[in-house]
């Protein structure tokens, strides 16, 4: 193994280790908190959860309890900021995977989004004071909280809806007395203002008639003011932190507001100031570990591509087909623009047009699949047009595209082995990280989780679509767009391809959120979910561009990059999405 590769292995593993130590420290408050993996058995299947237990809590000395529930296409890990800070203040916190999310059994949306059975479990837990229980839910998790409160009205004392509402998408409606002692933490730039509190803009939430009816007033609601009375269960307060919908569970201000309300209404330990927070160390640690896991891919690819019989799958990088002429510039422009232009139409169409089946049981994955297949078709069409207009034959360009199969099935098999071995090495690294630190690789809304057996089964159905897309992308990046400069310099090639793939989505999000911050609403409000998903696209496309380019330069062919990216992205997407059928 060459020295540079050894150093990169060391850097990658060092980042994973350092990230794990820092993340564990933040997640457990320096080891003071005990975090137990918990399964709640119900008639509708198993609900997976973390139970955060503060020091000194025993069956003889129980503590106030909090049920914390994440939003749509998230998992219990995104509730860590709330869970950590509430547990530090003496609450036993149950953070669940909603039904059909994370490791909880599908289908999604069943059993009141998982809220009622989770509340029943928490209220009966020996470590919890059943007379002092609060509910906290972000986005769709708020609907789970409202459903739990309606099912068991005598088993909780207060509630916080973070970026959520009553009476939306089947959640029970609210009024001046239900839910009990309600705190609403609603971001000033929440993308779902039209869905949650039915206003034209997010900043207009205090003027929402729906919210006012819950507060028992017909006047504009004053943020920070307490309406009603805690003792009678009619207390209400509205907070508007200056963040977005997904930012609500990553905002020190919002976390502090949630903590303050729950402590006020359940009598928790108020000795810590709401601004005294450590959860960000957990988030920093898992983000550093995610970076380390990403860097780990490159020396692994390089090592496997030179290992024994697998080295027969590699060759030198072929000469490029393209030159930096006018046609090349047009191709670059189309490559940059088309994925963004097709993003909203194909994503929205996919959620409606692709049926939920045993092979395609995840609604948002279906949206992504239609987008990738649509773009694969566009890439294929552009390549055909370019070859016809330039009077080239595909057969003549095949070798220079990295499409040759060497000795046939042997080369293809070795290429698949290199890709599969790299993915398995990353899986083993994540398994060890989870076993030692109890964490996953995660940066805000982008998280790489260990797949469950069900995730593996579902991924097998989606894998061919992602493989088709990444095969087409390989042909585009390393065929039509690869110039002599990108052939001679690996760093330049990686930078160019990463910028070409991820850069347009950065610009796209800048326009979307610039509009939101200026006007209080997205340009097309109903695209709120797709706008939030686009943040993950930026991180994914950075990884795709780098892995694809590095693999091509190490093997001289497109096979490893296409298969490896398809494996990794299918894994990441499927494990992070909601499953909508009872498989």
ABEGO torsion letter per residue (X at the ends): XBAAAAAAAAAAAAAAAAAAAAAAAAAAGGGABBBBBBBBBBAAEBBBBBBBBBBGBBAABBBBBBBBBBBBGBBAAAAAAAAAAAAAAGBBBBBBBBBGBEABBOBBGBGGGGAAAAAAAAAABAABBAABBBBBBBEAAAAAAAAAAAABAAABABBBBBGBBBGBGGBBBBBAAOBBGBBBBBBAABAAAAAAAGBABAAAAAABAAAAAAAGBABBBBBGBBBEBAAAGABBBBBBBBBBAAAAAABAAAAAAAAAAAAAAAGBBAABBAABBAAAAAAAAAAAAAAAAAAAAAAAAAAAAABEAAAAABBBBBBBABBBBAAAAAAAAAAAAAAAAAAAAAAAAAAAABBBBAABABAAAAAAAAAAAAAAAAAAAAAAAAAAAAGBBAAAAAAAAGABAEAEAAAAAAAAAAAAAAAAAAAAAAAAAAAAAGBBBBBEABBBBBBBAAAAAAAAAAAAAAAAAAAAAAAAAABAABBAAAAABAAAAAAAAAAAAAAAAAAAAAAAAAAAAAAGBBABAAAAAAAAAAAAAAAAAAAAAAAAAAAAAAAGBAAAAAAAAAAAAAAAAAAABBBABBX
